[in-house]
């Protein structure tokens, strides 16, 4: 896989947490930003609550006969403050023009620096400088939008040492903003946001740091990671250094129709939540950020087929879901008698029962199924006899689960089944 092919995953890392549901500037969870991989200014005061200024990762390469090298891509976001003002330039809370609303907001500009063909010998150092920038955009004759960015200064360093037949490469990224920083807002303005690395090997291959081959296990144990974790990105010649822990060869789910930024949520649930937002809430989200507007528009236009794909699908290659595999027994012995669907039992939770299970102690229940798990254990699914919603739970498949030795067979007792 090439660097370009790995960029989809890198983009997901770059924007993870950029904007959270409900995607509005007024939402409390969107007032304190930013996301993962923040490299803060080193001279920040404690009152600025700045994050650490550096990240570093170490990886292993197996070189070829010819001289080897790597190409580094440092990618991050740079805060851009968007301020809305009236025609005289006086800041206002919002601005309406031609049916569109404009809000003040801290958006971001995506930046990338490439350092090509760095020899895999010795140490190298590369400066990164981003100048300040200001732009003014007129909004008809009623106001203007001012976008401002502050300067960034950083440095990328590489160091290569031999480790037996392998090469150990360490890459460090450090924020070198020289001036003192007093508060949180100023610290974020001079921070690298969502910083991560894409590294391409030339005449060498990377080794997995999560599952190194036996001959490289000792060398892998000597590698140190600091706020940046190396994973193979689709091939053994491309490595992703991410500020979050990933498995080797990460990929964006094929069912995902687009980015949502809020990975603490399931795509299907989050999409449905966006669809239930009011028109006023959606309008504010669209005015907050163009990426939020794209999310709202995409969720509004989603089809039933798209939603069905988000709901998931069968993995036919997994033998546990193969139709030829037996789902397990239909009955189990309780007190020497076979118990199956329709049997009435009394519950006696034990087996490290949690507080909720203990509430059901002594109650009557009707067995709905006997199930087996992948480890060979047997579980009995039940609904409570006296629960007025028992039929509804049965219809939805929302059962309580107990082990066979937590049940007592009921014979001759009156039940309301």
N, C-alpha and C positions, 0 to 999 in steps of 0.2 A: 504494500500500500504506500502511495506517495504522501508527501506532506499535505498536498491539496485534498486528497481523499480523507485524511485524518482531521481536516479542519472543521468538519461538522461537529465532531466530539469536542474539539478545542473551543469552538464557539459556545457550546452548551456549558462548558466550564467557565468561559469568560463571563457569561451573562447570568450564571446561576445566582439567584437571589437579587438580581438587579432591581426587580420590581415585584411586589408580592400582592396576591389577591387581597382586597378587591380592586387593586390597580389604580387607586385614587390618591391624589396628593394629600387629601384631608385624613386618610386612614392612619391611625396611630402607628401601625407597623411599617408605614412608608415614610415616617418622619425621621427615623434614625437609620441611616444607611452608612457603610456599604457592605458588600458581600464577602466572599472568601478571597484569599490571596491579596490582602491589603498590605502594602509596604509603606509604613509611615515615615515621616521625617525624623531623623535621628536626634535633633535638638529640641524635640517637643517637650513642653513642660508636663508635669503629671496631670495638671488640670485639663490638658488637651485630650487625654485618653487615647493617644495615638497608638497604633499597632506597631509591632517591631519593624525595624527598617530593612531586614534582610531575609532572604530565603536561600536555601542551598540544597542541592541534590547530588548524589553520587551514584554512578552506574558503571557497569562493566561492558567492555567490548572485546570481541575476538578479532584481531586484525588479520588482514590478508597479507600476501607477500609484498605487495606494493605499499608505498607510504599511505597511511590512512589519514582521514580528516573528517570533520563534522561541520555541518552548517546549523547555526543556532537561529531560532526565531523567538524573540522575546515579544510577547503580546500582553497588552493591558488596556484598561480604560482610564481616561483622564476626565476628571470632573469638569463639567461645563455648566456654569450658573446661568440660567435663563431668567431674566428679569423683565417684567411687563410694566410699561409706563404709559401715561397719556401722551397727548401730542406735545406737551411741554417737557416731557421727560420725567414727570413726577411719578414715582412708583405707585401702582394701584394693585388691588387684590386680583382683579381679573379684567379682561378686555373682551368685548363682544364686537364682532364685525362680520358682516355678510353671512350671518347664520353660524359662525364659528366662534368658539370660546378659546381664549388664550390665558394660561396660568403661569405664574412664576414657578420654577421647578429646577432641581439639580439633575440635569441629564448627563450624558457621557459621550465622549468621542473615543472611538476605537483606534488604537495605535499599535504599530508593529515595527520592530527593528530586526534586520537580518544581518548576521555576521557569517560570511560565507567562507567555506573551505579552511577552517581553523585546523592546523596540523595537530595530530594527536601526540605531541611531544611538549614537555615543559609547561610553562604557564603563559597565559595571555590575558590582556585586560582591554576593555572597550568602553568608552564613555557613552552615555545616553543623555541627550539634552533636548528638552521640549520647551520652546519659547512661550511666553505669555501671548495671548491673542484676545482681541475684542472685535466683535462685529455688531452692526446695528441693522435691523430689518424693520422697514416701515410697515405698519398695519393700516392700509388706506390712509385716510387723513385724521384718524382718531387716536393713533398711538404708535408705539414702537416696541420692538423686542430687542433687548441687548443681551448678547451672549458673551460671557467672559471666561477665559481660562488663565490659570496662574502657572508660572514656570515650574518645570520638573527637572531634577538632576539625579542621575543614577549611574551605576557602573555594573557591567557584566564581567565576571572573571571566570577563567577556565584553568584547571590544573590537571595534568595527566601524569600518572606514575605507573610503572610496571608492577603487576602482581602475578608473578609466575609467567605463564604464557599469555595472560590477559592484560588489558589496560584498564586502569581505574580512572574514570573521568569525573571530576567534580566541577559543577557549574554553580556560581554564586551570583545572585542579583542583589544589589544593595542601593537603597535610597540614600543619596548624598546631598539632600537639600541643606544648604549651609546655614540658613538663618534660624534663629529661635522661633518657636511656634507656641502661642499662648493658649489657644482654645481649640475645641473640637472641629469647628467649621474650618478654621485655617489649616488644621492638620490634614483634613480630608482633601482640601484643595491642592496640597503638595504631596499627595500619596499616589502610588501606583495601585490601581484597583483591579482585582481579578487577575493579578499577574500570573503568568504560566509560561512554559517553554515548550516549543516543538523542536526536536533535534533530529537531523537527518545524517546518517552515517554514510561515508564514501569509502569503499574498499575495506569495510569492516562490518560486523554485525553486532547488535546489542544482545545481551543475555537477559533473560527474565530475572528481575530482582525478587519477585514473589515466589517463583518456583524455579530456582536456578538448577542447572544440571549438576549431577554429583561432583564433577571435577571443579565446579565453580562455587560450591556451597561455602567453603571457608572464606573465599575472597568476598562473596556477597555479605557475609557476616561482618566484614571489616568496613562496609560502606555505611555512611551516616546520612540521614535525611533530616532536613530542618525546614518544616513548613512547606515542603515540596516533595512529591512522591513520584518516582519514575515508573511508567508502565509501558509495555509494548503497545504500539498504536497500529495494529492491523498487520504488521510485518516485523521482521527482525532488523530492519534498517531505519525504522521511524520510532522515536520515543516521545512520549508526552510526559512532561514534568508538571503535575497538577497540584494545586493547593488543597485538593480533597483526595481521599484515598479511593482508588479505583482498582478494578481487576485489570489484568492484561487484556488487550484487544477490546476496549469498551466500544460500544456502538449505540447510536440513537435508535430507539425502538421503531421498527418499520410501521407500526400502527399509529405513531404519533403524527398528527397533521401539522404540527408547528410548535414553537417554543412557548412555554408558559412561565418560565423563570422560577416557579415555586415548586421545587421538587419534593417538598415535604407533603405534597398532596398527590393523590392519584389523578392522572390526566382526565379520566372519565368524570370523576366527582367534581374536579375543578371546572371542567367545561360546563357541566350542568349548573354549577353555581353561578358562573358568568351569565348563562342564559336566563337565570332568574333575577338578575339585577334589574332595578327599575330604569326607566328611560333617563331619569336625571342622573342616576349613578353611572350609567354607561356614558353619558355625555361628559361627566367630570373625568372619567377614566380616559376618554379620547382626548380631552384637553390636557391631561397630565403629561402624556408622553406618546410619541408616534408608535412605539412598540406596544403600548397598552391599547391604543386604538386598533392596531392590527389584530390583537388577541380578541377584542370585543367583536370586531367585524367577522373574524373567522368563526367564532363560536355562534354568532347569530346566523351564519350561513351554513352551519354544519347540517349534514343530511342524516336521516335515520341509519343509512348504511355506514357512515363515518362513526356514529355513536356505537353501532354494533361492533365495529372493529376495535374501538377503544375498550369495549367490555372484555376483550380477551378471546383467546382461541385455544384449541387443542394442540398439544405438542405430540404429533403422531409418532415421532421417533422415540418417545419415552415409553418403555415397556410397561410402566405402571398404568398408563392410560390406554394401552392396547386392548381392544375388545376381546382378544383371546385370553387375557388374564382374568382369572376368577376374582370377583369382588370380595370374596370371603364367605364365611359360613352364614347361613340364614338363621341359625339358632345356636344357643350356648347352654351348657349345663349350669343350673342354679339349684342348689340343694338336691342334686341328683336328678333333677327333672329338666327336660329341654324347655328353654324359654325362647320364644321368637316373637315376631310381629303380632301384636294384639294381646300378648300376655300382660297380666297386671302384677306389679312388684311393689315392694316397699323399700324406700331408699334409706341406706345407712352409710353416708359418706365417711370415708377414712382416707387412705392413700394420700396424705398431704393435702387434704381437702382445704380449699380456700373458704373465706367467710361466706361467700354467696352460696356455695354448695351446702354449708352447714345449716343454712336456713331451711333446706329441703329435707332435713333429717326426719325420718318417721313418716313422710308423706307417701301417698299412693301415686304410682305413675304407670302409664301404659307404654309398653315397648313399641317402637316404630320401626327399628332396624337393628341388626347386629352387624358391626363393621370391623374390618381389620385395617391396621396401619402398616406402613412400609417396614416397620421393625418386627412385625408378627404379633403385635398386641391386639387384644380384642376389646372393643368398646360397645356399649349398649346405648343406643339413642332412645330417649324417652320424652314424653310430655306429661305434665302433671294432670292427674285425674280431675282435681277440683279447680283447675285453672279454666275460667270461662273463655279464655282465648286459645285453648288447647288445639281446637280444630284449625284456627288461623296459623298457629305456630307450625302445625303439621303440614299445612298447605305451603307455607314459605320454606319449610325445611329447617326451621330454627329449633333445634333440640337441645336438651341437656344430655350430657354424656357421663356415664359411670362405668366402672369396671364390674365384671360379673360378681366378684366377691363383695361388692358394695350393695348388692341387691338381695332381697329375701322374697321368695315366691309367695304369692297370696293365693290361698286356696279356701274357698268357702266364705270369704269375707265379702260384705256388700260393697260394691263400687258403683260409681256413676258413669262407667264406660258405656 
